Amino acid sequence: MELKQLKYFIAVCEELHFTRAAEKLGIAQSTLSLQIGALEEEIGLPLFDRIGKKIKLTETGTILLENSQKVFWTLQNAQNKISELREFQGGSLAVGVLHAELDYRLNSLFIDFHNCFPQIHLKILSSVTIDKQILNNEADVGISLLPKLEKQLVCIPLYSEEYVLVVSKNHELANTRSISIMDIEKINMVMYPRGFVSRELVEECCRHNGFHLNTIIETTAGSSIFGFVKANIGATIQPLPLIQSINDPTLHLIKVKDWPITRNIGIFYRSDKYLGFATREFIKFVKKRLEIGDIFFDILDSTSK
């Protein structure tokens, strides 16, 4: 059993199509088929069920795929360690972040990190599914809402933020300082689409209270959301620090008093991945900068008085 054969096998598993896998590998389909056939002959069991033009992993194939991925992970970790010895205090780092976080908080953090470690090649990936980026090895670390418990992820809590209702200064609630969460049901809302982590967080809190948001407009752009709010078309629910960073006098913030919506932000990475110099230093840097506890709750209380 050769590493080349395992590489070819993994490609077929990813595509579930011999022609596409061959194109991805840059080899002839006949060569790929011969290699997979030789692998099956050596194992003594079929790796794929071939149903017409479609293929499906057998139980044997599933076992081999899981262990093949571990083999290549081990090799990649070894290469990373060796590379670090060769390029001490260098290397590269891919970080997954929420788009809104990058706009109002993390961009300055990345600038400062680069100034401290200019030799590290930094790649910043904006996404709404950062945990999947980490699990798929598209990013080394992620900064986002802490994902659900996942044995493959190490999660380090950083801080909590409270969400607030945001309305225009011309809104009928513009003189209100706090509101019951049950009153939100009656308000026309402008929100990110379903599937966005912040939207799902708010929706989940509303479901616990027996209702759904009355969302009349959905948009993926934060600037668009606040444009609709300032035009008094609807209200929105967003993190307090984000609204404070905008510092727009035409917006009014209202605290949700009886069931405050909060989110927990953390940094996370794969538990089975070697942490090189760049990743280790970035995690230390982020913890030092962002472990700020409940400071924003205090800020909100002071603005409500």
C-alpha positions in Angstrom: 0.0 0.0 0.0 1.6 3.2 -1.2 1.0 6.8 -0.2 0.3 7.7 -3.8 -2.5 5.1 -3.9 -3.9 6.5 -0.7 -3.8 10.0 -2.1 -5.7 8.8 -5.2 -8.2 6.9 -3.0 -8.9 10.1 -0.9 -9.5 12.1 -4.1 -12.0 9.6 -5.4 -13.7 9.7 -1.9 -14.0 13.5 -2.1 -15.4 13.5 -5.6 -17.2 10.2 -5.7 -16.5 10.3 -9.4 -13.5 8.8 -11.1 -13.3 11.3 -14.0 -13.5 14.3 -11.7 -11.0 12.8 -9.3 -8.6 12.1 -12.2 -8.9 15.7 -13.4 -8.3 17.0 -9.9 -5.2 14.9 -9.6 -4.0 15.7 -13.1 -3.7 12.1 -14.2 -5.5 9.9 -16.7 -8.7 8.2 -15.6 -7.3 4.8 -16.7 -4.3 5.3 -14.4 -6.5 6.2 -11.5 -8.7 3.2 -12.0 -5.7 0.9 -12.2 -4.3 2.3 -8.9 -7.6 1.9 -7.1 -8.0 -1.6 -8.5 -4.5 -2.5 -7.3 -5.4 -1.1 -3.8 -8.6 -3.2 -3.7 -6.7 -6.3 -4.8 -4.2 -5.8 -2.1 -6.9 -5.3 0.6 -9.0 -8.2 -0.7 -12.3 -6.3 -0.5 -14.0 -3.6 -2.6 -13.6 0.0 -1.6 -16.4 1.3 -3.7 -19.8 0.0 -4.7 -20.1 0.8 -8.4 -23.8 1.4 -9.4 -23.8 2.4 -13.1 -21.9 5.7 -13.3 -22.3 6.3 -9.6 -20.0 5.1 -6.9 -20.4 4.8 -3.1 -18.0 4.0 -0.3 -18.2 0.5 1.1 -17.7 -0.2 4.8 -14.1 -1.2 4.0 -13.7 2.1 2.1 -15.0 4.1 5.0 -12.5 2.5 7.4 -9.6 3.0 5.0 -10.6 6.7 4.4 -10.6 7.5 8.1 -7.2 6.0 8.7 -5.7 7.4 5.4 -6.7 10.9 6.5 -4.9 10.3 9.8 -1.8 9.2 8.0 -1.6 12.4 5.9 -2.4 14.5 9.0 0.6 12.9 10.8 2.8 13.6 7.8 1.5 17.2 7.5 2.2 17.8 11.2 5.8 16.4 10.8 6.3 18.7 7.8 5.1 21.7 9.8 7.4 21.0 12.6 10.4 20.6 10.3 9.4 23.7 8.4 9.3 25.7 11.7 12.9 24.6 12.5 14.0 25.8 9.1 12.0 29.1 9.2 12.1 30.0 12.9 9.6 32.7 13.8 8.2 32.6 10.3 5.6 30.6 8.6 2.0 31.3 7.6 -1.3 31.6 9.4 -4.9 31.3 8.1 -7.5 32.8 10.5 -11.3 32.5 10.0 -13.4 35.4 11.3 -16.9 36.8 11.1 -17.1 39.6 8.6 -18.6 42.1 11.1 -16.0 41.3 13.7 -13.3 42.1 11.1 -14.8 45.4 10.4 -15.1 46.8 13.9 -12.7 45.0 16.1 -10.3 42.5 14.6 -8.8 44.5 11.8 -6.8 46.6 14.2 -5.8 43.4 16.0 -4.5 41.9 12.8 -2.5 45.1 12.0 -0.9 45.0 15.4 -0.1 41.3 15.1 1.5 41.9 11.7 3.6 44.8 13.2 4.8 42.4 15.9 5.5 39.5 13.5 6.0 40.9 10.0 7.7 37.7 8.9 4.5 35.7 9.3 2.3 35.4 6.2 -1.2 36.2 7.3 -4.4 35.0 5.5 -7.7 36.3 6.8 -10.8 34.4 5.8 -14.3 35.9 6.3 -17.0 33.3 6.8 -20.2 32.5 8.7 -19.2 28.8 9.1 -15.8 29.2 10.7 -16.0 25.9 12.6 -16.3 24.1 9.3 -13.3 26.1 7.9 -11.2 24.7 10.9 -12.5 21.2 10.5 -11.8 21.2 6.7 -8.3 22.6 7.3 -9.1 25.8 5.4 -8.0 27.8 8.4 -5.6 27.2 11.3 -7.6 29.1 13.9 -11.0 30.8 14.1 -12.4 33.7 16.1 -16.2 33.6 16.3 -19.1 32.5 18.4 -18.0 29.5 20.3 -19.3 26.4 18.4 -21.2 23.6 19.8 -19.1 21.0 21.6 -16.9 19.2 19.0 -14.3 16.7 20.1 -12.0 17.8 17.3 -12.0 21.4 18.4 -10.2 23.1 21.3 -12.2 26.2 22.3 -10.9 29.1 24.4 -13.5 31.6 25.6 -12.5 35.2 25.2 -15.4 37.5 26.1 -19.2 37.9 26.1 -21.3 40.6 24.5 -24.8 41.7 25.0 -27.1 42.4 22.0 -29.3 45.5 22.0 -32.3 46.6 20.0 -31.3 49.4 17.5 -33.8 51.9 16.2 -33.8 55.2 14.3 -34.0 58.4 16.3 -37.3 58.9 14.5 -38.6 55.5 15.6 -41.6 55.4 18.0 -39.3 53.7 20.6 -36.6 56.3 20.3 -37.1 57.6 23.8 -37.2 54.1 25.3 -34.1 52.9 27.3 -35.2 49.3 27.9 -37.7 46.8 26.5 -39.1 43.4 27.3 -38.1 40.7 24.9 -41.8 39.9 24.4 -42.3 43.3 22.9 -39.8 42.6 20.1 -42.4 40.3 18.5 -44.4 43.3 17.5 -41.5 45.2 15.9 -40.6 45.2 12.2 -37.0 43.9 11.9 -34.1 44.2 9.5 -31.7 41.3 10.0 -29.0 39.2 8.4 -30.5 36.2 6.6 -31.2 32.9 8.3 -28.0 30.8 8.6 -25.9 33.7 9.8 -24.7 32.9 13.3 -25.9 36.2 14.9 -29.4 35.8 13.3 -29.7 32.3 14.5 -28.6 33.3 18.0 -31.3 35.9 18.2 -33.9 33.6 16.7 -33.1 30.9 19.2 -33.7 33.3 22.1 -37.0 34.4 20.6 -38.1 30.8 20.1 -37.4 30.1 23.8 -39.9 32.9 24.5 -42.5 31.5 22.1 -42.3 33.7 19.0 -40.3 34.4 15.9 -38.8 37.7 14.7 -41.0 39.8 12.5 -38.2 40.2 9.9 -39.4 42.2 6.9 -36.0 42.8 5.2 -32.9 40.5 5.1 -29.5 41.6 3.8 -26.0 40.2 4.1 -24.4 43.6 4.4 -24.1 45.3 7.8 -24.1 48.8 6.1 -27.3 47.9 4.4 -28.9 46.8 7.7 -28.1 50.1 9.3 -29.2 52.1 6.2 -32.7 50.6 6.5 -32.7 51.3 10.3 -31.7 54.9 9.9 -34.4 55.3 7.2 -36.8 54.1 10.0 -38.0 51.1 7.9 -37.3 48.7 10.7 -35.2 48.0 13.8 -32.4 45.5 14.2 -30.7 43.5 17.0 -26.9 43.7 17.0 -24.0 43.4 19.5 -23.5 46.5 21.6 -19.8 47.0 20.8 -20.6 47.0 17.1 -23.1 49.7 17.5 -20.8 51.7 19.7 -18.0 51.5 17.1 -20.3 52.9 14.5 -21.0 55.9 16.8 -23.9 57.2 14.7 -26.0 59.8 16.6 -29.0 58.9 14.4 -29.2 55.5 16.0 -30.7 54.8 19.4 -29.8 51.7 21.5 -32.4 49.9 23.7 -31.5 47.3 26.3 -33.4 44.0 26.4 -34.1 43.8 30.1 -35.8 40.6 31.0 -34.0 38.1 28.8 -30.8 39.7 27.5 -29.5 38.1 24.4 -25.7 37.5 24.7 -23.1 35.8 22.6 -19.8 34.2 23.7 -16.8 34.8 21.5 -13.8 32.6 21.5 -10.8 31.3 19.6 -10.7 27.7 18.5 -8.5 25.2 16.5 -8.3 21.5 15.7 -7.2 19.4 18.6 -5.2 17.1 16.4 -3.3 19.7 14.5 0.3 20.7 15.2 0.4 24.4 16.4 3.4 26.0 14.8 5.1 29.2 15.9 2.7 31.5 14.1 -0.4 29.8 15.5 0.9 29.7 19.0 1.9 33.3 19.0 -1.4 34.4 17.5 -3.4 32.6 20.1 -1.3 34.2 22.9 -1.7 37.6 21.2 -5.4 37.3 20.9 -6.0 36.1 24.5 -4.0 39.1 25.8 -6.0 41.6 23.7 -9.5 40.1 23.8 -9.9 38.5 27.2 -12.0 41.4 28.4 -14.7 39.6 30.4 -18.0 41.4 30.9 -16.8 44.9 30.3 -19.5 45.6 27.7 -22.2 44.8 30.2 -20.9 47.6 32.4 -20.8 49.9 29.4 -24.3 49.1 28.5 -25.5 49.7 32.1 -23.9 53.1 32.2 -25.5 54.1 28.9 -28.9 53.1 30.1 -28.8 55.4 33.1 
